[in-house]
Amino acid sequence: MKISVIGYSVSGKSTFSEKISKHFKVPLLHIDKVYFSENMKINDKDETIKKIQDFMKQEKWLIDGTYRKIVTERYDKATKIFIFDFNRLKCFYGYIVRYFKYKNKGQRPSMADGNPEKFDFGFVKWILWDGRKKDSKKLFRNIEKKYEDKVIVFKNRKEVNNYLKQLAIDKT
């Protein structure tokens, strides 16, 4: 089993990935953990690609994140691709909920060390506008068409929760 979970920021990809990873006993890589280092510094591109490729050498894996480098290789090898195609307001709401959940409690398990949760207006702009440019939408549509036999698209949390329920995974 090789799974790729992609989609818009703060749509619930990481939480979903953790549940699926645990349920199917599949090793999980959060791309944010290898893409960023302390204080949201972006790591070397070649180093990030190598870490992802090394992770993909395993017999089973689950990769959480849309990092666009080596996407074709990742999606070709995946047996299942989940796309989180939530609207921007739902993602923004998710950001507010996540902020209060982790505020003053350290950082999320899906984030690289040294990156405590904070409210960032630049990231709000990314959630609402910059991360939703035509190229992102086009990427998701192309993946959906090219890999239609192994893609599941979620448009909202209800669809995610229904999927988890079908697998007998607690949605909370």
C-alpha positions as semicolon CSV with decimal commas, in nm:
position;residue;x (nm);y (nm);z (nm)
1;M;0,000;0,000;0,000
2;K;0,143;0,336;-0,109
3;I;-0,071;0,640;-0,036
4;S;-0,038;1,006;-0,125
5;V;-0,254;1,268;0,048
6;I;-0,256;1,609;-0,117
7;G;-0,469;1,921;-0,116
8;Y;-0,506;2,273;0,005
9;S;-0,341;2,397;0,324
10;V;-0,530;2,334;0,649
11;S;-0,787;2,106;0,490
12;G;-0,719;1,820;0,732
13;K;-0,464;1,620;0,530
14;S;-0,230;1,555;0,821
15;T;-0,499;1,446;1,066
16;F;-0,648;1,217;0,801
17;S;-0,302;1,080;0,716
18;E;-0,228;0,999;1,079
19;K;-0,554;0,805;1,110
20;I;-0,504;0,615;0,784
21;S;-0,139;0,541;0,868
22;K;-0,233;0,401;1,207
23;H;-0,528;0,203;1,071
24;F;-0,331;0,036;0,790
25;K;-0,001;0,028;0,982
26;V;0,175;0,222;0,706
27;P;0,481;0,444;0,772
28;L;0,392;0,813;0,743
29;L;0,597;1,105;0,614
30;H;0,466;1,457;0,664
31;I;0,640;1,657;0,392
32;D;0,633;1,968;0,616
33;K;0,874;1,784;0,850
34;V;1,139;1,757;0,578
35;Y;1,057;2,070;0,378
36;F;1,089;2,309;0,675
37;S;1,341;2,344;0,952
38;E;1,330;2,567;1,260
39;N;1,146;2,902;1,225
40;M;0,983;2,791;0,898
41;K;1,314;2,804;0,712
42;I;1,283;2,612;0,387
43;N;1,535;2,330;0,359
44;D;1,755;2,261;0,059
45;K;1,543;2,138;-0,233
46;D;1,776;1,851;-0,324
47;E;1,792;1,736;0,040
48;T;1,412;1,743;0,065
49;I;1,373;1,545;-0,259
50;K;1,627;1,286;-0,140
51;K;1,442;1,238;0,190
52;I;1,113;1,186;0,009
53;Q;1,269;0,947;-0,244
54;D;1,440;0,749;0,034
55;F;1,107;0,722;0,216
56;M;0,944;0,596;-0,104
57;K;1,189;0,302;-0,121
58;Q;0,987;0,130;0,149
59;E;0,740;-0,143;0,059
60;K;0,455;0,059;0,215
61;W;0,426;0,432;0,273
62;L;0,193;0,724;0,319
63;I;0,309;1,072;0,218
64;D;0,116;1,374;0,345
65;G;0,170;1,691;0,145
66;T;0,150;1,842;-0,200
67;Y;0,519;1,930;-0,249
68;R;0,538;1,963;-0,628
69;K;0,886;1,826;-0,684
70;I;0,890;1,458;-0,789
71;V;0,509;1,453;-0,797
72;T;0,489;1,236;-1,106
73;E;0,716;0,974;-0,951
74;R;0,516;0,982;-0,626
75;Y;0,175;0,958;-0,790
76;D;0,286;0,690;-1,037
77;K;0,397;0,471;-0,745
78;A;0,096;0,544;-0,523
79;T;-0,179;0,284;-0,505
80;K;-0,423;0,545;-0,368
81;I;-0,427;0,925;-0,397
82;F;-0,651;1,137;-0,177
83;I;-0,714;1,497;-0,284
84;F;-0,847;1,744;-0,026
85;D;-1,024;2,000;-0,245
86;F;-1,194;2,209;0,025
87;N;-1,308;2,564;-0,030
88;R;-1,091;2,844;0,104
89;L;-1,327;2,949;0,384
90;K;-1,341;2,597;0,527
91;C;-0,961;2,588;0,522
92;F;-0,940;2,928;0,690
93;Y;-1,183;2,807;0,957
94;G;-0,962;2,499;1,000
95;Y;-0,663;2,729;1,051
96;I;-0,840;2,918;1,329
97;V;-0,940;2,593;1,501
98;R;-0,586;2,455;1,465
99;Y;-0,435;2,776;1,600
100;F;-0,639;2,760;1,921
101;K;-0,585;2,385;1,957
102;Y;-0,204;2,417;1,951
103;K;-0,156;2,774;2,077
104;N;0,083;2,769;2,376
105;K;0,105;2,389;2,353
106;G;0,412;2,357;2,136
107;Q;0,374;2,243;1,782
108;R;0,173;2,006;1,571
109;P;0,307;1,653;1,527
110;S;0,310;1,705;1,149
111;M;0,546;2,005;1,161
112;A;0,926;2,015;1,179
113;D;1,083;2,084;1,519
114;G;1,119;2,448;1,616
115;N;0,792;2,564;1,462
116;P;0,535;2,630;1,733
117;E;0,184;2,716;1,618
118;K;0,135;3,086;1,557
119;F;-0,114;3,305;1,375
120;D;0,051;3,434;1,059
121;F;-0,118;3,681;0,824
122;G;0,110;3,573;0,538
123;F;-0,020;3,219;0,580
124;V;-0,379;3,348;0,593
125;K;-0,313;3,512;0,255
126;W;-0,174;3,179;0,130
127;I;-0,483;2,989;0,250
128;L;-0,730;3,236;0,102
129;W;-0,556;3,347;-0,220
130;D;-0,196;3,264;-0,304
131;G;-0,227;2,888;-0,254
132;R;-0,534;2,878;-0,476
133;K;-0,400;3,006;-0,801
134;K;-0,495;2,841;-1,128
135;D;-0,184;2,621;-1,130
136;S;-0,291;2,451;-0,804
137;K;-0,641;2,385;-0,931
138;K;-0,499;2,264;-1,261
139;L;-0,255;2,031;-1,080
140;F;-0,537;1,868;-0,882
141;R;-0,759;1,830;-1,193
142;N;-0,472;1,679;-1,393
143;I;-0,395;1,429;-1,116
144;E;-0,763;1,343;-1,089
145;K;-0,783;1,274;-1,464
146;K;-0,448;1,096;-1,507
147;Y;-0,492;0,869;-1,205
148;E;-0,872;0,844;-1,199
149;D;-0,865;0,475;-1,106
150;K;-0,684;0,547;-0,779
151;V;-0,800;0,898;-0,680
152;I;-1,056;0,990;-0,418
153;V;-1,148;1,359;-0,395
154;F;-1,289;1,506;-0,077
155;K;-1,477;1,836;-0,105
156;N;-1,557;1,872;0,267
157;R;-1,510;1,719;0,613
158;K;-1,838;1,529;0,592
159;E;-1,702;1,330;0,296
160;V;-1,378;1,263;0,488
161;N;-1,570;1,152;0,797
162;N;-1,794;0,924;0,589
163;Y;-1,487;0,762;0,435
164;L;-1,329;0,709;0,776
165;K;-1,658;0,567;0,903
166;Q;-1,663;0,315;0,615
167;L;-1,319;0,200;0,732
168;A;-1,443;0,189;1,093
169;I;-1,198;0,465;1,191
170;D;-1,311;0,711;1,455
171;K;-1,357;1,053;1,292
172;T;-1,252;1,251;1,601
